[in-house]
Amino acid sequence: MFESVGWGEILVLIVAGLFILGPERLPEAAAWLGRSVRKVRDFATGARQQLKEEMGSDFEQFQKPLEDLRQLRNFDPRRAVTQHLFDGDPDPLGINGLSGGSVKPNGYPAATTTPAAKPEPEPLKPGEKPPTDPDAT
């Protein structure tokens, strides 16, 4: 119930309660709060038990989708997309295959001879416009 509340927040609430209620009324307010939380918890447990008794075996059918929804709280979109795209591939980027293996990361066989170096394009002369591709712009 109070999963997102840390000790620092609880300490701040206690100090604020001490200032607002004063030291003489704070223990009484804390006891009232504890009783109220316990009553709400008992009501929820009773309602769950009553629902389970009335529905019988159908209750299990409804409980599974609820458990699936609870698991969505821990949903990590980055992990889900990675699993979907790479489908459990231990080396999705092919980094392990770069050490000189016989197969490239894309699955094609690696070249046995070293390709000839591409010649460097000549630098532009002063005032010359660079080549453009009208389809790319």
N, CA, C and O of each residue as an XYZ file, in Angstrom:
548
protein
N       0.823     -1.193      0.000
C       0.000      0.000      0.000
C       0.865      1.254      0.000
O       0.618      2.192     -0.758
N       1.882      1.259      0.860
C       2.756      2.422      0.949
C       4.113      2.098      0.329
O       5.152      2.402      0.914
N       4.106      1.480     -0.855
C       5.346      1.047     -1.489
C       6.196      2.220     -1.954
O       7.424      2.126     -1.965
N       5.565      3.316     -2.337
C       6.337      4.424     -2.878
C       6.750      5.439     -1.807
O       7.445      6.409     -2.110
N       6.332      5.224     -0.576
C       6.675      6.143      0.509
C       7.915      5.615      1.202
O       7.928      4.485      1.692
N       8.964      6.437      1.243
C      10.210      6.028      1.876
C      10.291      6.522      3.306
O       9.393      7.197      3.808
N      11.395      6.166      3.950
C      11.578      6.563      5.349
C      11.705      8.071      5.506
O      11.274      8.631      6.514
N      12.286      8.722      4.525
C      12.423     10.179      4.597
C      11.070     10.868      4.606
O      10.859     11.815      5.365
N      10.141     10.395      3.758
C       8.802     10.989      3.733
C       8.049     10.721      5.030
O       7.323     11.584      5.526
N       8.228      9.506      5.581
C       7.554      9.185      6.846
C       8.075     10.089      7.960
O       7.298     10.566      8.788
N       9.367     10.321      7.982
C       9.950     11.195      8.999
C       9.418     12.615      8.870
O       9.116     13.258      9.875
N       9.301     13.110      7.638
C       8.757     14.455      7.408
C       7.303     14.521      7.888
O       6.902     15.508      8.504
N       6.512     13.480      7.610
C       5.120     13.465      8.071
C       5.023     13.453      9.592
O       4.158     14.115     10.165
N       5.898     12.709     10.242
C       5.885     12.672     11.712
C       6.240     14.037     12.291
O       5.589     14.508     13.223
N       7.269     14.669     11.739
C       7.669     16.000     12.229
C       6.563     17.016     11.962
O       6.270     17.850     12.819
N       5.938     16.955     10.765
C       4.840     17.873     10.465
C       3.662     17.620     11.398
O       3.028     18.565     11.868
N       3.363     16.338     11.672
C       2.286     16.006     12.600
C       2.583     16.499     14.009
O       1.683     16.930     14.730
N       3.845     16.433     14.391
C       4.235     16.923     15.721
C       4.011     18.424     15.832
O       3.553     18.906     16.869
N       4.328     19.168     14.775
C       4.116     20.613     14.796
C       2.631     20.968     14.717
O       2.174     21.884     15.399
N       1.880     20.243     13.884
C       0.469     20.583     13.691
C      -0.380     20.164     14.887
O      -1.176     20.954     15.397
N      -0.209     18.921     15.333
C      -1.062     18.405     16.406
C      -0.500     18.665     17.794
O      -1.252     18.756     18.764
N       0.778     18.782     17.890
C       1.390     18.959     19.197
C       1.734     17.605     19.794
O       1.184     16.583     19.382
N       2.635     17.593     20.756
C       3.090     16.316     21.333
C       2.003     15.582     22.125
O       2.071     14.362     22.275
N       1.002     16.310     22.631
C      -0.020     15.629     23.442
C      -1.071     14.922     22.587
O      -1.648     13.934     23.041
N      -1.341     15.393     21.365
C      -2.362     14.762     20.517
C      -1.786     13.846     19.440
O      -2.545     13.122     18.795
N      -0.483     13.854     19.224
C       0.120     13.038     18.167
C      -0.051     11.531     18.409
O      -0.420     10.827     17.469
N       0.194     10.997     19.611
C       0.001      9.553     19.801
C      -1.453      9.116     19.570
O      -1.705      8.036     19.034
N      -2.387      9.947     19.971
C      -3.806      9.631     19.777
C      -4.143      9.617     18.279
O      -4.896      8.753     17.831
N      -3.605     10.550     17.509
C      -3.856     10.608     16.069
C      -3.205      9.418     15.361
O      -3.784      8.867     14.425
N      -2.033      9.026     15.788
C      -1.356      7.874     15.186
C      -2.135      6.593     15.455
O      -2.250      5.739     14.575
N      -2.667      6.454     16.654
C      -3.470      5.271     16.985
C      -4.741      5.250     16.137
O      -5.131      4.193     15.641
N      -5.392      6.403     15.966
C      -6.600      6.467     15.131
C      -6.283      6.085     13.683
O      -7.044      5.357     13.045
N      -5.157      6.580     13.172
C      -4.756      6.274     11.803
C      -4.488      4.779     11.647
O      -4.886      4.179     10.649
N      -3.825      4.184     12.612
C      -3.556      2.746     12.571
C      -4.836      1.930     12.580
O      -4.969      0.969     11.822
N      -5.787      2.311     13.442
C      -7.077      1.597     13.484
C      -7.824      1.739     12.168
O      -8.425      0.775     11.694
N      -7.795      2.916     11.576
C      -8.499      3.145     10.310
C      -7.895      2.316      9.181
O      -8.625      1.718      8.391
N      -6.584      2.276      9.103
C      -5.925      1.485      8.068
C      -6.243      0.004      8.263
O      -6.485     -0.712      7.291
N      -6.243     -0.457      9.515
C      -6.564     -1.851      9.797
C      -7.995     -2.177      9.384
O      -8.245     -3.248      8.831
N      -8.948     -1.264      9.646
C     -10.342     -1.488      9.248
C     -10.471     -1.577      7.729
O     -11.160     -2.458      7.216
N      -9.815     -0.675      7.011
C      -9.885     -0.695      5.548
C      -9.301     -1.997      5.021
O      -9.858     -2.595      4.100
N      -8.197     -2.441      5.587
C      -7.575     -3.696      5.168
C      -8.495     -4.886      5.446
O      -8.605     -5.793      4.621
N      -9.154     -4.884      6.607
C     -10.104     -5.956      6.939
C     -11.294     -5.952      5.993
O     -11.755     -7.016      5.579
N     -11.801     -4.763      5.642
C     -12.917     -4.684      4.687
C     -12.505     -5.252      3.332
O     -13.269     -5.992      2.711
N     -11.323     -4.916      2.878
C     -10.858     -5.405      1.579
C     -10.683     -6.922      1.606
O     -11.051     -7.602      0.648
N     -10.128     -7.458      2.688
C      -9.952     -8.906      2.802
C     -11.301     -9.609      2.862
O     -11.486    -10.655      2.241
N     -12.241     -9.040      3.604
C     -13.578     -9.623      3.692
C     -14.289     -9.608      2.350
O     -14.953    -10.580      1.989
N     -14.161     -8.531      1.617
C     -14.792     -8.449      0.302
C     -14.174     -9.471     -0.649
O     -14.886    -10.087     -1.443
N     -12.880     -9.652     -0.576
C     -12.212    -10.637     -1.433
C     -12.678    -12.047     -1.082
O     -12.961    -12.848     -1.973
N     -12.759    -12.354      0.214
C     -13.224    -13.680      0.644
C     -14.672    -13.921      0.201
O     -15.006    -15.006     -0.275
N     -15.515    -12.919      0.358
C     -16.919    -13.061     -0.025
C     -17.037    -13.271     -1.541
O     -17.827    -14.099     -1.994
N     -16.263    -12.532     -2.308
C     -16.276    -12.679     -3.762
C     -15.794    -14.072     -4.166
O     -16.352    -14.691     -5.071
N     -14.757    -14.557     -3.488
C     -14.219    -15.886     -3.787
C     -15.254    -16.971     -3.464
O     -15.393    -17.937     -4.215
N     -15.974    -16.816     -2.359
C     -16.997    -17.804     -1.978
C     -18.166    -17.806     -2.957
O     -18.679    -18.868     -3.309
N     -18.592    -16.616     -3.400
C     -19.754    -16.535     -4.275
C     -19.434    -16.979     -5.705
O     -20.277    -17.583     -6.368
N     -18.237    -16.686     -6.178
C     -17.901    -17.002     -7.563
C     -17.367    -18.417     -7.733
O     -17.491    -18.990     -8.815
N     -16.787    -18.984     -6.708
C     -16.278    -20.344     -6.781
C     -15.095    -20.456     -7.732
O     -14.108    -19.734     -7.596
N     -15.204    -21.378     -8.706
C     -14.078    -21.629     -9.611
C     -13.899    -20.514    -10.631
O     -12.820    -20.378    -11.207
N     -14.940    -19.710    -10.869
C     -14.818    -18.598    -11.821
C     -13.882    -17.509    -11.305
O     -13.364    -16.707    -12.082
N     -13.672    -17.486    -10.004
C     -12.800    -16.461     -9.415
C     -11.373    -16.601     -9.943
O     -10.689    -15.598    -10.152
N     -10.923    -17.828    -10.158
C      -9.563    -18.048    -10.666
C      -9.409    -17.492    -12.082
O      -8.335    -17.012    -12.444
N     -10.479    -17.554    -12.888
C     -10.414    -17.019    -14.245
C     -10.223    -15.506    -14.225
O      -9.522    -14.957    -15.075
N     -10.837    -14.838    -13.270
C     -10.719    -13.383    -13.188
C      -9.434    -12.955    -12.492
O      -8.952    -11.840    -12.693
N      -8.887    -13.836    -11.680
C      -7.685    -13.465    -10.947
C      -6.456    -13.434    -11.849
O      -5.557    -12.627    -11.612
N      -6.382    -14.286    -12.880
C      -5.228    -14.311    -13.781
C      -5.053    -12.983    -14.520
O      -3.943    -12.449    -14.523
N      -6.107    -12.416    -15.155
C      -5.899    -11.097    -15.802
C      -5.517    -10.009    -14.813
O      -4.781     -9.087    -15.166
N      -6.000    -10.098    -13.593
C      -5.611     -9.100    -12.586
C      -4.138     -9.218    -12.238
O      -3.464     -8.207    -12.041
N      -3.636    -10.436    -12.160
C      -2.206    -10.630    -11.905
C      -1.377    -10.092    -13.069
O      -0.307     -9.520    -12.864
N      -1.880    -10.278    -14.295
C      -1.177     -9.731    -15.458
C      -1.127     -8.212    -15.392
O      -0.117     -7.606    -15.751
N      -2.213     -7.595    -14.934
C      -2.224     -6.134    -14.801
C      -1.257     -5.672    -13.721
O      -0.629     -4.623    -13.858
N      -1.133     -6.449    -12.649
C      -0.178     -6.090    -11.594
C       1.252     -6.153    -12.114
O       2.102     -5.363    -11.704
N       1.514     -7.092    -13.016
C       2.860     -7.197    -13.571
C       3.192     -6.010    -14.470
O       4.367     -5.716    -14.691
N       2.175     -5.327    -14.991
C       2.422     -4.155    -15.829
C       3.026     -3.000    -15.038
O       3.612     -2.088    -15.621
N       2.888     -3.034    -13.727
C       3.531     -1.998    -12.906
C       5.039     -2.030    -13.102
O       5.696     -0.990    -13.082
N       5.585     -3.224    -13.291
C       7.025     -3.387    -13.468
C       7.415     -3.397    -14.940
O       8.496     -3.873    -15.288
N       6.561     -2.884    -15.801
C       6.802     -2.903    -17.241
C       7.931     -1.951    -17.601
O       7.916     -0.775    -17.235
N       8.907     -2.479    -18.321
C      10.033     -1.679    -18.800
C       9.953     -1.632    -20.320
O      10.279     -2.622    -20.975
N       9.522     -0.494    -20.909
C       9.345     -0.461    -22.350
C      10.633     -0.719    -23.121
O      10.595     -1.336    -24.185
N      11.747     -0.273    -22.619
C      13.017     -0.473    -23.317
C      13.336     -1.961    -23.424
O      13.753     -2.437    -24.480
N      13.140     -2.696    -22.324
C      13.402     -4.129    -22.327
C      12.422     -4.859    -23.238
O      12.811     -5.789    -23.944
N      11.158     -4.450    -23.230
C      10.142     -5.098    -24.057
C      10.436     -4.902    -25.540
O      10.313     -5.842    -26.325
N      10.821     -3.695    -25.929
C      11.134     -3.439    -27.336
C      12.376     -4.213    -27.752
O      12.423     -4.762    -28.852
N      13.374     -4.261    -26.892
C      14.596     -5.001    -27.206
C      14.293     -6.482    -27.395
O      14.782     -7.103    -28.339
N      13.489     -7.048    -26.499
C      13.138     -8.462    -26.631
C      12.330     -8.711    -27.897
O      12.521     -9.725    -28.568
N      11.439     -7.803    -28.220
C      10.607     -7.989    -29.408
C      11.426     -7.883    -30.688
O      11.254     -8.684    -31.607
N      12.313     -6.898    -30.748
C      13.083     -6.682    -31.962
C      14.148     -7.753    -32.183
O      14.323     -8.238    -33.301
N      14.850     -8.117    -31.130
C      15.975     -9.022    -31.280
C      15.615    -10.462    -30.954
O      16.427    -11.360    -31.180
N      14.434    -10.703    -30.437
C      13.889    -12.034    -30.228
C      14.862    -12.967    -29.513
O      15.056    -14.108    -29.934
N      15.465    -12.489    -28.449
C      16.340    -13.323    -27.638
C      17.721    -13.545    -28.221
O      18.444    -14.417    -27.740
N      18.123    -12.789    -29.244
C      19.442    -12.936    -29.838
C      20.490    -12.463    -28.834
O      20.436    -11.315    -28.391
N      21.450    -13.328    -28.463
C      22.434    -12.916    -27.455
C      23.397    -11.844    -27.966
O      23.993    -11.122    -27.168
N      23.555    -11.734    -29.277
C      24.464    -10.741    -29.857
C      23.727    -10.004    -30.973
O      24.018    -10.219    -32.150
N      22.758     -9.122    -30.612
C      21.925     -8.518    -31.645
C      22.670     -7.596    -32.592
O      22.250     -7.430    -33.737
N      23.753     -6.996    -32.152
C      24.485     -6.069    -33.009
C      25.640     -6.728    -33.748
O      26.299     -6.078    -34.559
N      25.895     -7.992    -33.489
C      26.963     -8.699    -34.170
C      28.342     -8.276    -33.733
O      29.297     -8.387    -34.501
N      28.464     -7.797    -32.525
C      29.758     -7.316    -32.036
C      30.719     -8.474    -31.809
O      31.923     -8.326    -32.021
N      30.206     -9.626    -31.380
C      31.085    -10.766    -31.132
C      31.655    -11.340    -32.417
O      32.693    -12.001    -32.381
N      31.009    -11.108    -33.547
C      31.486    -11.643    -34.814
C      32.516    -10.760    -35.497
O      32.961    -11.088    -36.597
N      32.905     -9.663    -34.889
C      33.852     -8.740    -35.518
C      35.303     -9.141    -35.313
O      36.202     -8.444    -35.784
N      35.549    -10.224    -34.636
C      36.933    -10.582    -34.325
C      37.572    -11.422    -35.422
O      38.515    -12.164    -35.147
N      37.090    -11.327    -36.649
C      37.728    -12.018    -37.754
C      37.116    -13.364    -38.057
O      37.812    -14.252    -38.550
N      35.851    -13.547    -37.783
C      35.189    -14.813    -38.059
C      34.923    -14.972    -39.547
O      35.209    -14.075    -40.339
N      34.369    -16.129    -39.920
C      34.111    -16.395    -41.324
C      32.734    -15.927    -41.754
O      32.399    -16.030    -42.934
N      31.917    -15.410    -40.826
C      30.574    -14.940    -41.161
C      30.424    -13.519    -40.652
O      30.783    -13.215    -39.514
N      29.890    -12.646    -41.505
C      29.638    -11.268    -41.095
C      28.432    -11.227    -40.159
O      27.675    -12.196    -40.102
N      28.233    -10.121    -39.417
C      27.091    -10.032    -38.506
C      25.751    -10.158    -39.218
O      24.771    -10.567    -38.596
N      25.677     -9.819    -40.510
C      24.403     -9.915    -41.214
C      24.163    -11.302    -41.778
O      23.138    -11.518    -42.425
N      25.072    -12.261    -41.560
C      24.876    -13.627    -41.989
C      25.584    -13.985    -43.278
O      25.685    -15.169    -43.598
N      26.083    -13.009    -44.039
C      26.781    -13.296    -45.278
C      28.217    -13.702    -44.975
O      28.780    -13.274    -43.968
N      28.814    -14.522    -45.834
C      30.203    -14.927    -45.573
C      31.140    -13.731    -45.674
O      30.937    -12.824    -46.481
N      32.157    -13.752    -44.846
C      33.133    -12.663    -44.835
C      34.030    -12.771    -46.064
O      34.283    -13.864    -46.569
N      34.498    -11.638    -46.529
C      35.392    -11.615    -47.687
C      36.740    -12.192    -47.285
O      37.250    -11.910    -46.201
N      37.310    -13.002    -48.169
C      38.602    -13.623    -47.855
C      39.765    -12.719    -48.223
O      40.837    -12.814    -47.625
N      39.569    -11.851    -49.191
C      40.636    -10.927    -49.574
C      40.257     -9.540    -49.088
O      39.079     -9.225    -48.924
N      41.253     -8.732    -48.862
C      40.982     -7.374    -48.415
C      40.571     -6.542    -49.619
O      41.250     -6.589    -50.645
N      39.503     -5.795    -49.533
C      39.074     -4.984    -50.674
C      40.053     -3.843    -50.908
O      40.733     -3.387    -49.989
N      40.112     -3.395    -52.153
C      40.990     -2.273    -52.510
C      40.469     -1.015    -51.836
O      39.261     -0.812    -51.720
N      41.383     -0.187    -51.399
C      40.997      1.047    -50.721
C      40.310      1.977    -51.711
O      40.740      2.105    -52.857
N      39.246      2.620    -51.263
C      38.533      3.560    -52.125
C      39.372      4.822    -52.279
O      39.961      5.313    -51.316
N      39.418      5.333    -53.489
C      40.188      6.576    -53.658
C      39.470      7.732    -52.971
O      38.241      7.796    -52.948
N      40.254      8.630    -52.420
C      39.709      9.810    -51.762
C      39.120     10.751    -52.810
O      39.756     10.987    -53.837
N      37.940     11.288    -52.584
C      37.403     12.249    -53.545
C      38.236     13.533    -53.512
O      38.762     13.923    -52.469
N      38.340     14.169    -54.653
C      39.127     15.403    -54.735
C      38.408     16.514    -53.983
O      37.182     16.611    -54.040
N      39.152     17.340    -53.287
C      38.514     18.449    -52.570
C      37.952     19.459    -53.576
O      38.428     19.569    -54.706
N      36.947     20.177    -53.138
C      36.314     21.181    -54.001
C      37.259     22.354    -54.225
O      38.010     22.756    -53.336
N      37.198     22.879    -55.419
C      37.996     24.065    -55.737
C      37.259     25.284    -55.200
O      36.046     25.222    -54.998
N      37.958     26.391    -54.963
C      37.291     27.585    -54.450
C      36.178     28.037    -55.392
O      36.397     28.169    -56.596
N      34.985     28.274    -54.845
C      33.840     28.738    -55.614
C      33.038     27.610    -56.232
O      31.971     27.868    -56.788
N      33.503     26.364    -56.159
C      32.798     25.228    -56.748
C      31.708     24.749    -55.787
O      31.938     24.658    -54.581
N      30.510     24.441    -56.325
C      29.406     23.967    -55.502
C      29.496     22.456    -55.340
O      29.871     21.755    -56.280
N      29.160     21.951    -54.175
C      29.208     20.499    -53.977
C      28.088     19.822    -54.773
O      27.058     20.445    -55.031
N      28.274     18.565    -55.162
C      27.233     17.856    -55.885
C      26.020     17.622    -54.969
O      26.166     17.352    -53.777
N      24.840     17.732    -55.550
C      23.614     17.514    -54.773
C      22.767     16.455    -55.448
O      22.870     16.227    -56.654
N      21.937     15.819    -54.662
C      20.998     14.834    -55.170
C      19.600     15.418    -54.980
O      19.129     15.503    -53.846
N      18.918     15.826    -56.068
C      17.597     16.468    -55.901
C      16.562     15.520    -55.317
O      15.590     15.975    -54.716
N      16.747     14.195    -55.480
C      15.788     13.258    -54.915
C      15.939     13.128    -53.412
O      14.987     12.770    -52.718
N      17.128     13.416    -52.908
C      17.376     13.245    -51.482
C      16.947     14.448    -50.664
O      16.847     14.345    -49.441
N      16.692     15.576    -51.290
C      16.342     16.771    -50.526
C      14.872     17.046    -50.543
O      14.419     18.021    -49.943
